[in-house]
Amino acid sequence: MLRISIGKDWVVTSDAHQFILNQKKLVKTGGKAGEVWLDAIGYYPTVTQLVSGLVHHHVRDSAATSIAGLAAEIERIGKLCQEAFSTHYAVEKNDN
């Protein structure tokens, strides 16, 4: 199973059929208070669609007030994804 962290708030996982975009959340009460859990935000058949979904979530929640600001946010997300996938690929390659 795939598990790639993207930035501090997101994790990509997978199963046999899809890629899953998860948001990290903190348990606030109960016996597991303080632990991080993954909230599945979306299910995607391809990595490209998953990245588009991640961009969509960031853009929707963005505080950008201009097209330039929005473009900068999208570029930042792209760099986060590129870094996360490159790091995962390098680790996987070294493990084999």
KOLTITI-9165 format. One line per field, with one value per atom (N, C-alpha, C, O): residue in three letters; x, y, z. Coordinates in steps of 0.02 Angstrom, whole numbers, plus 50000, padded with zeros to 5 digits. Each point is the difference from the previous one (the first is absolute). Example, Ala and Ser with C-alpha at 12.3 -4.5 7.8 and 13.67 -1.06 7.14 Angstrom:
resn	[ALA  ALA  ALA  ALA  SER  SER  SER  SER]
c1	[50660  49955  50045  50052  49930  50042  49961  50025]
c2	[49716  50059  50060  49999  50054  50059  50055  50055]
c3	[50390  50000  50000  50033  49931  50003  50037  50008]
% end
This chain:
resn	[MET  MET  MET  MET  LEU  LEU  LEU  LEU  ARG  ARG  ARG  ARG  ILE  ILE  ILE  ILE  SER  SER  SER  SER  ILE  ILE  ILE  ILE  GLY  GLY  GLY  GLY  LYS  LYS  LYS  LYS  ASP  ASP  ASP  ASP  TRP  TRP  TRP  TRP  VAL  VAL  VAL  VAL  VAL  VAL  VAL  VAL  THR  THR  THR  THR  SER  SER  SER  SER  ASP  ASP  ASP  ASP  ALA  ALA  ALA  ALA  HIS  HIS  HIS  HIS  GLN  GLN  GLN  GLN  PHE  PHE  PHE  PHE  ILE  ILE  ILE  ILE  LEU  LEU  LEU  LEU  ASN  ASN  ASN  ASN  GLN  GLN  GLN  GLN  LYS  LYS  LYS  LYS  LYS  LYS  LYS  LYS  LEU  LEU  LEU  LEU  VAL  VAL  VAL  VAL  LYS  LYS  LYS  LYS  THR  THR  THR  THR  GLY  GLY  GLY  GLY  GLY  GLY  GLY  GLY  LYS  LYS  LYS  LYS  ALA  ALA  ALA  ALA  GLY  GLY  GLY  GLY  GLU  GLU  GLU  GLU  VAL  VAL  VAL  VAL  TRP  TRP  TRP  TRP  LEU  LEU  LEU  LEU  ASP  ASP  ASP  ASP  ALA  ALA  ALA  ALA  ILE  ILE  ILE  ILE  GLY  GLY  GLY  GLY  TYR  TYR  TYR  TYR  TYR  TYR  TYR  TYR  PRO  PRO  PRO  PRO  THR  THR  THR  THR  VAL  VAL  VAL  VAL  THR  THR  THR  THR  GLN  GLN  GLN  GLN  LEU  LEU  LEU  LEU  VAL  VAL  VAL  VAL  SER  SER  SER  SER  GLY  GLY  GLY  GLY  LEU  LEU  LEU  LEU  VAL  VAL  VAL  VAL  HIS  HIS  HIS  HIS  HIS  HIS  HIS  HIS  HIS  HIS  HIS  HIS  VAL  VAL  VAL  VAL  ARG  ARG  ARG  ARG  ASP  ASP  ASP  ASP  SER  SER  SER  SER  ALA  ALA  ALA  ALA  ALA  ALA  ALA  ALA  THR  THR  THR  THR  SER  SER  SER  SER  ILE  ILE  ILE  ILE  ALA  ALA  ALA  ALA  GLY  GLY  GLY  GLY  LEU  LEU  LEU  LEU  ALA  ALA  ALA  ALA  ALA  ALA  ALA  ALA  GLU  GLU  GLU  GLU  ILE  ILE  ILE  ILE  GLU  GLU  GLU  GLU  ARG  ARG  ARG  ARG  ILE  ILE  ILE  ILE  GLY  GLY  GLY  GLY  LYS  LYS  LYS  LYS  LEU  LEU  LEU  LEU  CYS  CYS  CYS  CYS  GLN  GLN  GLN  GLN  GLU  GLU  GLU  GLU  ALA  ALA  ALA  ALA  PHE  PHE  PHE  PHE  SER  SER  SER  SER  THR  THR  THR  THR  HIS  HIS  HIS  HIS  TYR  TYR  TYR  TYR  ALA  ALA  ALA  ALA  VAL  VAL  VAL  VAL  GLU  GLU  GLU  GLU  LYS  LYS  LYS  LYS  ASN  ASN  ASN  ASN  ASP  ASP  ASP  ASP  ASN  ASN  ASN  ASN]
c1	[50042  49958  50044  50050  49932  50035  49984  49943  50108  49988  50052  50059  49917  50044  49972  49943  50097  49980  50013  50053  49899  50007  49990  49945  50109  49996  49985  50012  49960  49986  49929  49985  49971  49929  49971  49943  50094  49972  50040  50061  49906  50032  49964  49938  50101  49972  50010  50055  49890  50004  49967  49974  50029  49968  49977  50021  49936  49982  50006  50029  49945  50007  49964  50014  49939  49958  50007  49978  50051  49998  50054  50031  49978  50042  49954  49947  50073  49956  50036  50057  49908  50026  49972  49940  50105  49982  50025  50054  49905  50021  50016  49961  50097  50018  49956  49991  49982  49959  50021  50028  49960  50020  49939  49949  50056  49946  49999  50052  49890  49995  49977  50015  49948  49975  50007  50015  49975  50000  50069  50048  49957  50061  50056  50059  49924  50050  50012  50028  49952  50009  50074  50044  49967  50068  50030  50052  49917  50025  49975  49947  50092  49982  49963  50020  49927  49964  49992  50005  49982  49992  49927  49965  50012  49931  50001  50028  49943  49999  49958  49940  50091  49967  49975  49947  50090  49979  50034  50054  49914  50024  50008  49954  50106  50016  50031  50040  49941  50029  50072  50036  49985  50069  50032  49965  50101  50037  49986  49995  50000  49987  49934  49997  49952  49936  50004  49967  50072  50010  50032  49978  50075  50033  49951  50000  49960  49948  49952  49980  50001  49956  50033  49967  50097  50037  50002  49989  50025  50001  49931  49994  49954  49931  49986  49971  50050  49988  50038  49974  50088  50040  49972  49996  49984  49973  49935  49988  49969  49936  50008  49961  50090  50011  50051  50018  50006  50053  49975  49942  50104  49986  50023  50003  50014  50025  49948  49940  50084  49955  50012  49972  50071  50014  50018  50015  49983  50019  50074  50018  50024  50071  50010  50042  49919  50004  49978  50030  49917  49975  50052  50012  50019  50052  50059  50028  49991  50055  49982  50043  49896  49978  50001  50021  49956  50000  50071  50015  50030  50070  50031  50038  49945  50025  49977  50040  49897  49974  50034  50017  49995  50035  50070  50022  50013  50067  49998  50043  49907  49991  49991  50031  49927  49987  50063  50017  50017  50060  50052  50032  49977  50048  49981  50042  49894  49976  50008  50023  49957  50004  50073  50017  50025  50071  50034  50038  49947  50028  49977  50040  49895  49974  50033  50018  49989  50031  50072  50023  50014  50071  50006  50044  49913  50001  49982  50033  49915  49978  50055  50013  50020  50053  50059  50030  49987  50055  49983  50045  49890  49979  50005  50004  49995  50002  50068  50012]
c2	[49941  50059  50062  50003  50045  50062  50046  50002  50036  50051  50055  49991  50066  50056  50063  50020  50010  50063  50058  50003  50042  50060  50059  50013  50023  50056  49973  49942  50102  49979  49975  49971  50040  49985  49943  49979  49996  49953  49936  50001  49943  49936  49964  49997  49977  49961  49926  49979  49984  49928  49967  50034  49900  49966  49931  49974  49998  49930  49970  50031  49911  49966  50037  49987  50058  50030  50075  50027  50008  50073  50032  49968  50097  50042  50040  50023  49986  50032  50061  49996  50062  50061  50005  50002  50001  50003  50064  50024  50004  50058  49977  49964  50059  49983  50040  50060  49906  50033  49975  49946  50094  49984  49979  50035  49908  49977  50048  50012  50017  50051  49974  50031  49914  49975  49924  49967  50006  49928  49972  50037  49898  49966  50011  49991  50028  50011  50074  50019  50023  50073  50015  49973  50070  50020  49959  50019  49925  49959  50027  50031  49957  50022  49943  49942  50075  49951  50027  50061  49897  50020  50000  49949  50109  50008  49997  50044  49904  49992  50056  50006  50035  50057  49983  50024  49933  49983  49937  49982  49985  49937  50012  50024  49960  50017  49940  49964  50025  49944  50012  49952  50111  50015  50051  50038  49963  50049  50071  50047  49960  50066  50028  50059  49900  50023  50016  50046  49915  50013  50069  50039  49975  50065  50056  50052  49939  50050  50009  50057  49889  50005  50037  50040  49948  50037  50074  50041  49976  50070  50031  50056  49908  50024  50017  50053  49903  50013  50062  50040  49967  50058  50065  50051  49947  50060  50020  50060  49892  50015  50033  50044  49934  50026  50056  50024  49998  50049  50070  50017  50023  50069  50046  50061  49911  50040  50052  49986  50072  50054  50022  50050  49914  50017  49936  49948  50057  49944  49983  49941  50110  49988  49962  49956  50062  49966  49928  49955  50034  49933  49958  49941  50089  49965  49982  49945  50100  49986  49942  49958  50039  49945  49934  49949  50051  49939  49977  49940  50107  49983  49970  49952  50077  49974  49928  49959  50027  49933  49951  49944  50078  49959  49982  49943  50105  49987  49952  49956  50051  49953  49928  49953  50040  49934  49972  49942  50099  49978  49977  49948  50090  49983  49934  49957  50037  49940  49937  49949  50056  49942  49983  49941  50109  49988  49966  49953  50071  49970  49928  49956  50031  49932  49955  49943  50081  49959  49984  49944  50105  49989  49950  49957  50046  49953  49930  49951  50044  49936  49969  49940  50101  49976  49974  49949  50084  49979  49937  49961  50027  49941  49936  49945  50065  49941  49985  49953]
c3	[50000  50000  50000  50036  49924  49993  50059  50023  50000  50051  49990  50015  49960  49986  50033  49987  50057  50032  49951  49968  50028  49960  50046  50024  49989  50047  50070  50015  50027  50069  50010  50052  49899  50010  49959  50012  49939  49953  49994  50008  49979  49989  49943  49999  49954  49945  50019  50016  49982  50009  49940  49956  50042  49943  50023  50052  49907  50007  49930  49956  50034  49935  49943  49942  50075  49948  49991  49949  50100  49997  50043  50042  49946  50042  50045  49978  50085  50049  50027  50024  49973  50030  50071  50010  50039  50070  50031  49985  50058  50039  50071  50031  49995  50068  50048  49991  50059  50051  50068  50007  50043  50068  50041  50000  50035  50044  50059  50032  49983  50052  50068  50051  49949  50064  50003  49950  50109  50009  50013  50011  49989  50016  49950  50016  49923  49948  49987  49948  50098  49993  49987  50033  49918  49983  49943  49973  50010  49945  49933  49996  49952  49933  49965  50004  49961  49959  49930  49990  49962  49930  49980  50006  49971  49977  49923  49968  50003  49927  49970  50014  49944  49968  49931  49978  49986  49932  49976  50023  49930  49971  49925  49967  50006  49931  49964  50029  49907  49963  49977  49987  50009  49978  50047  50034  49966  50041  49974  50039  49896  49970  50027  50017  49986  50025  50075  50024  50013  50071  50010  50042  49920  50006  49983  50032  49917  49983  50058  50015  50018  50058  50057  50034  49977  50052  49984  50044  49894  49979  50011  50026  49955  50009  50074  50014  50032  50071  50024  50038  49939  50020  49971  50034  49903  49967  50033  50012  50001  50031  50069  50018  50020  50067  50002  50054  49889  49996  50019  49992  50035  50016  49944  50009  49933  49944  49979  50000  49983  49979  49928  49977  49988  49930  49962  50030  49904  49958  50013  50001  50007  50013  50066  50005  50045  50065  49994  50029  49933  49988  49962  50016  49933  49961  50045  49993  50052  50046  50046  50015  50008  50044  49963  50027  49911  49959  49988  50002  49984  49989  50064  49997  50061  50063  50012  50022  49963  50009  49952  50019  49920  49951  50024  49992  50038  50026  50058  50006  50038  50056  49974  50025  49925  49971  49967  50010  49951  49967  50050  49991  50062  50052  50035  50010  50007  50035  49956  50024  49913  49956  49984  49996  49995  49986  50059  49992  50069  50060  50007  50016  49973  50005  49949  50016  49923  49947  50017  49990  50037  50018  50056  49998  50052  50056  49974  50017  49943  49972  49958  50004  49955  49956  50042  49982  50073  50043  50039  50018  49995  50036  49957  50026  49908  49955  49980  49962]
% end
